């Protein structure tokens, strides 16, 4: 048994959920958009690079 462990430490506050959404959804989306635009300006990637031929 863990000493000093309390279930009150496991409460899920709205700030915790906001941080989770920010770290897991919003931040990766924004970073990948920024990185892709930087790589396009450096001409490392181009629009249509991932397009499949018909």
C-alpha positions, -999 to +999 in steps of 0.1 A: +000+000+000+013+034-009+017+057+021+007+093+018-013+086-014-047+102-014-075+100-040-080+137-037-047+141-056-064+124-086-091+150-091-095+161-127-098+199-129-109+219-160-073+233-162-059+198-164-082+189-193-074+222-211-036+214-207-042+179-220-061+191-251-034+218-256-005+194-254-020+165-273-041+182-300-035+219-305+003+221-300+012+193-324-012+206-351+003+241-349+039+229-348+034+206-378+018+235-398+047+258-389+073+233-398+057+224-431+055+260-441+092+265-432+101+235-452+081+247-482+099+281-481+132+262-480+119+242-510+125+209-491+089+199-498+064+211-524+026+211-527+015+178-542+045+158-531+023+132-514-002+131-542-009+096-556-008+092-594-041+081-610 
